[in-house]
Structures are given as structure tokens and as C-alpha cells.
Amino acid sequence: MADATIKVSPDTRDRLAALAAASGTTIGAQVALLVEQQPTPEQVAERVAEGRRLLREHFGMTLTDTELDQGPDLLQRVYGIAAQDARARVAPRRSA
């Protein structure tokens, strides 16, 4: 595959050069690494679908995709519910 030239601002070029130097690589390799680390929209959608599948399969979550899409901070809520459940399981029972 042939190399291509991209236009970036001098500040961006300098930043890429500094990142590449710190990694002992070239600017081109640094750009490639940055691109590889950024998922495409399709990859994000696949990861979301897989996460939802795991929540349903392993944790008994019953929320629909629509409910998940509409819920703000849903992951934090799921973590909170899981933490509350875990605390309830390990907390000593108090007798009245």
C-alpha cells in the first residue's frame, strides 16, 4: 500500500512528532496507532450489543434496547444496583 500525505496544523504535527519520539516510532506509525485505538461506529455498536447480551444472559437484566437507549447514566445505575445487591449479600443480618 502506498503512503499518503495528510495536512494537519503545525501544532498537531509537533504533537504527533513528540508522541512518536516518546514511543520511539515515526509520525506515520503514531497516526496508525491512534487510528487503531479509535473504534468505528460499527465497532461501537457491536460492543454495545455484546454488552447488552452479557447483561441479559449473565445478570438477568430485563431492560429493552429502547429503555437502555433512553436511560441516562445507565451503566452507573447498573453498577449501583450490583453494588447494593453485593452489600446486601455480605452485610450481617441484624436481629430486632
C-alpha positions in Angstrom: 0.0 0.0 0.0 1.3 3.4 -0.9 1.8 6.1 1.7 -0.4 9.2 1.7 0.1 12.7 2.8 -2.4 14.4 5.2 -2.5 18.0 6.1 -2.5 19.0 9.8 -1.8 22.1 11.6 1.8 22.8 12.8 0.7 22.3 16.4 -0.8 18.9 15.6 2.3 17.9 13.6 4.6 18.9 16.5 2.4 17.0 19.0 2.5 13.9 16.8 6.2 14.2 16.5 6.6 14.4 20.3 4.3 11.4 20.8 6.2 9.4 18.2 9.6 10.4 19.6 8.5 9.3 23.1 7.4 6.0 21.7 10.5 5.5 19.6 8.5 5.4 16.4 7.6 7.5 13.4 4.8 10.0 13.0 3.1 7.7 10.5 3.3 4.8 12.9 1.9 7.0 15.7 -1.0 8.1 13.5 -1.7 4.4 12.6 -1.7 3.6 16.3 -4.1 6.4 17.2 -6.4 5.3 14.4 -6.3 1.6 15.5 -7.3 2.7 19.0 -10.4 4.6 17.9 -13.3 2.2 17.2 -15.5 2.8 14.2 -19.2 3.4 14.8 -19.9 -0.2 13.7 -17.4 -1.5 16.3 -19.0 0.6 19.0 -22.5 -0.7 18.0 -21.1 -4.3 18.2 -19.6 -3.7 21.6 -22.8 -2.2 22.9 -24.8 -5.1 21.6 -22.4 -7.6 23.1 -22.5 -5.8 26.5 -26.3 -5.8 26.5 -26.3 -9.5 25.6 -24.0 -10.3 28.5 -26.1 -8.2 30.9 -29.2 -10.1 29.9 -27.6 -13.5 29.8 -25.4 -13.4 32.9 -27.2 -10.9 35.1 -30.8 -11.3 34.3 -31.3 -7.7 33.1 -34.7 -7.3 31.5 -34.4 -3.7 30.1 -35.2 -3.4 26.4 -32.8 -1.7 24.0 -35.2 1.3 23.9 -35.1 1.6 27.6 -31.3 1.3 27.6 -31.0 4.0 24.9 -33.3 6.4 26.8 -31.7 5.9 30.2 -29.1 8.4 31.2 -26.0 7.1 33.0 -27.4 3.5 32.8 -24.1 1.8 33.3 -23.6 3.7 36.6 -27.1 2.7 37.6 -26.3 -0.9 36.8 -23.1 -0.7 38.8 -25.0 0.8 41.7 -27.6 -1.9 41.7 -24.9 -4.6 41.6 -23.0 -3.0 44.4 -26.2 -2.7 46.5 -27.0 -6.3 45.9 -23.5 -7.4 46.8 -23.6 -5.4 50.0 -27.0 -6.9 50.9 -25.5 -10.4 50.5 -22.5 -9.8 52.7 -24.0 -7.4 55.3 -24.6 -9.1 58.7 -28.2 -9.6 59.4 -29.4 -7.6 62.4 -31.9 -9.1 64.7 -34.7 -6.9 66.2 
